């Protein structure tokens, strides 16, 4: 499939969420697409058009097609032993005030989204109690990697509904690293050189080098892959010039190659309020009194008051583990293999993309300026 539109969305929002290319940051295109896709399913007119233009730039995909893509990426192939079984947990929940008459079509359509559900929530009389319930549900889905998505005060009595996506992914490498080969090696971060635990393996891996970038893929069980993207020059300059067409060509060019790979063990995370970044990318009507969310409910005029996102990604010798959650709070309105291994040293800032290989859907996109920070 042509996944350039999804890559464009992933790159543009990374830069909007954390514009400083010297800062480590991680987010989940899959989770944000799910959360905003649910909002788009209940939006009409200009409100809907702005959301769809962001989620599928240049393609004008409908909500149904977005739901199909997310559903395709929610199914992981299960092969091998029990220890190698991948885990992907998903939830898409509409928490709604009991006195709000939710559209039957919206509730029915929610069933097309992975883990879709509706739960009653007494925002008016106990907003903080509902906040704690939502956080508890997210923590359960994410295996406690995200224990408190919604901070105190983020849910108010005027809140009528909250659309929440949560995901958890854990999977192991097909060709793993051995711990005895992990050793402290220099990483040249923007803040200076420091030694970090660095894993090493020599094996045949998908690899490409073109347009000023190298890409090396680490396939995992379940049909997922982690792709490290290392620029020839400085990441701060190269990332600004990287577009979806160049990245797509690079990913398509990967071929099995003998690679001597040095990869730091890492833990990256990110947390952001998306209202301002989304506005900068053309999504602003949904946050104003002109918002049309009548597809969710025609009984009350409502708007989005906030969109909160958090993501965590860990990479070690066994594999990767990641979690993400997005909450949209709805309120009342007011080349040929070489003879010797290609050496890829990820010892300076790089990008890390975790995606579903068959559909191209991106679960996580991280900028690694400093592993573990």
TORROPA-296394 format. One record per residue (C-alpha): residue in three letters; x negated, y, z negated. Coordinates in steps of 0.05 Angstrom, whole numbers, plus 5000, padded with zeros to 4 digits. Example, Ala and Ser with C-alpha at 12.3 -4.5 7.8 and 13.67 -1.06 7.14 Angstrom:
TORROPA-296394
ala475449104844
ser472749794857
***
This chain:
TORROPA-296394
unk500050005000
unk497950735008
unk496450954937
unk493451634956
unk499352014927
unk498651664860
unk491151804859
unk492452534875
unk497252564816
unk492152224770
unk486452694789
unk490553334787
unk493553204718
unk486752994689
unk484053674708
unk490254024682
unk490153664616
unk482753754603
unk479654244653
unk472654234621
unk468853704660
unk463853654603
unk469153394556
unk470952654547
unk478352544557
unk482951964572
unk490251944595
unk495151454625
unk498151614694
unk502651004685
unk505551254619
unk506551974642
unk509651724708
unk514451294667
unk516451864620
unk517252394674
unk520451884722
unk525951764671
unk527052514665
unk527352554741
unk532552004742
unk537052454701
unk535253104737
unk538653434796
unk537053974847
unk530754394838
unk529154064772
unk528853384805
unk525053634866
unk519453924824
unk518553284784
unk518452834847
unk513553304882
unk508753214823
unk509552464816
unk508852304890
unk505552904924
unk506552904999
unk510752274999
unk517452514972
unk518751834940
unk525451744906
unk526351544833
unk528150834854
unk521550754890
unk517651014830
unk521350514786
unk519549954835
unk512150134833
unk512050144757
unk515749484754
unk510749174802
unk504949384758
unk508549114696
unk507448394717
unk500548104704
unk498247444734
unk497046924680
unk491346444697
unk486146064657
unk486045874584
unk490346144528
unk484546584505
unk484346924572
unk491747104575
unk492647844587
unk497648244545
unk501748814574
unk507349094529
unk511949644555
unk517850034528
unk522050594558
unk527050824506
unk532351364506
unk533451594435
unk539951994437
unk544652344389
unk551151954380
unk555552544398
unk552252624466
unk556052284522
unk550551964563
unk552051824636
unk553751094649
unk549751124714
unk543551364675
unk544250794624
unk545150294680
unk539150564718
unk534950524655
unk535449774663
unk531149824725
unk525250084685
unk520649614648
unk522949544576
unk528850024585
unk533350124525
unk538050624491
unk538050754416
unk542451214375
unk538751744334
unk541552244284
unk537252834305
unk542253344276
unk542153124203
unk535552754197
unk530652974252
unk524452774213
unk527352084198
unk528451994273
unk521352224286
unk518651694239
unk522951164272
unk520351354341
unk513151344316
unk514250664284
unk517050394350
unk511050674389
unk506150404338
unk509249714344
unk508749714420
unk501649984420
unk499149504365
unk497850114320
unk492950434368
unk497851024369
unk500751074299
unk503651774303
unk505552034372
unk510252564347
unk507453044294
unk511553324237
unk516053884262
unk516053654334
unk523253384328
unk528553894307
unk535953904292
unk537254194361
unk533953594393
unk539253174428
unk534952624459
unk527852384468
unk525351954525
unk519451544502
unk514751094542
unk509650664507
unk504750164536
unk499449694510
unk494349314553
unk489248804531
unk485448364580
unk478648024585
unk473348064639
unk473147504690
unk465547544685
unk464047764614
unk458148084582
unk453947704531
unk452848074466
unk445447904460
unk444148304523
unk447348934492
unk442049414467
unk441350154450
unk439650544514
unk439551284529
unk445851634552
unk444852334581
unk451052714557
unk452353464566
unk450453534492
unk443753194502
unk440752504505
unk442651984453
unk442151234447
unk448750844455
unk450150094455
unk449649904528
unk452049244558
unk448748914618
unk450548384668
unk447748164735
unk453247864779
unk457147944844
unk462048524835
unk466048964882
unk461549564897
unk461350154945
unk456850764955
unk459151334999
unk461152075000
unk456552224941
unk459451694895
unk458350974873
unk464050534851
unk463449864816
unk469349444794
unk469948974736
unk475848514750
unk479748244691
unk484747694680
unk491747884700
unk490048244764
unk487348874730
unk480749214745
unk476449744712
unk472850174764
unk466850594742
unk465851194787
unk458851484783
unk457052104823
unk450252184856
unk449652864824
unk452453194762
unk459652994744
unk461453714727
unk460353914800
unk462453264834
unk469153174799
unk471653844822
unk470653644895
unk473452944887
unk480252884921
unk485052304930
unk482952165002
unk475552104983
unk477151684922
unk481851234962
unk476551125016
unk471450954962
unk476050444929
unk477850134996
unk470450075014
unk468549634955
unk465548964976
unk462548384936
unk455348564921
unk450048314873
unk449948854820
unk445448964759
unk450449364717
unk448949764655
unk455549984621
unk456050324553
unk460750034502
unk465850574494
unk472150844461
unk475451444492
unk481951794477
unk486252394494
unk492252764466
unk495953334499
unk502353744501
unk504053724575
unk508754324581
unk503454834602
unk499454354647
unk505754134682
unk507854854693
unk501154984726
unk502654414774
unk509454674794
unk514054334743
unk517254894702
unk524754914715
unk525954314670
unk523354724611
unk528055314623
unk535455464616
unk535955334691
unk534354594679
unk539354114709
unk539253454671
unk546553314685
unk544752614707
unk543352454634
unk549452804606
unk554653274635
unk557653424567
unk552053894543
unk547054354577
unk540154104558
unk532854224576
unk526053934560
unk522854284501
unk516353884501
unk512653294532
unk507452974486
unk502252464511
unk496852054477
unk492151514503
unk486651074476
unk481850614515
unk476550144488
unk471449754529
unk466849214500
unk463348554518
unk469948164519
unk474348634560
unk478649244552
unk484249464507
unk488450084518
unk494850414494
unk498751024515
unk505251364498
unk509251954527
unk515152294494
unk519652784531
unk523753164479
unk530553404505
unk533753984469
unk539954414477
unk538854994524
unk537755654505
unk455749625067
unk452448925073
unk449848605009
unk442448754996
unk437348214982
unk436248484912
unk441548714862
unk444149424867
unk442449744800
unk448150164772
unk446350524708
unk452150864676
unk447551274632
unk450551954647
unk457652234653
unk462351824697
unk469751694710
unk473151044691
unk479550824725
unk483650224701
unk488749994752
unk493349434774
unk489549154834
unk495448944877
unk499849564870
unk494350074858
unk498150354798
unk493350694750
unk494150514677
unk488550954651
unk483851484678
unk478151714634
unk472552214639
unk466651934599
unk462052514583
unk459752174518
unk461551454500
unk465151394434
unk466552134426
***
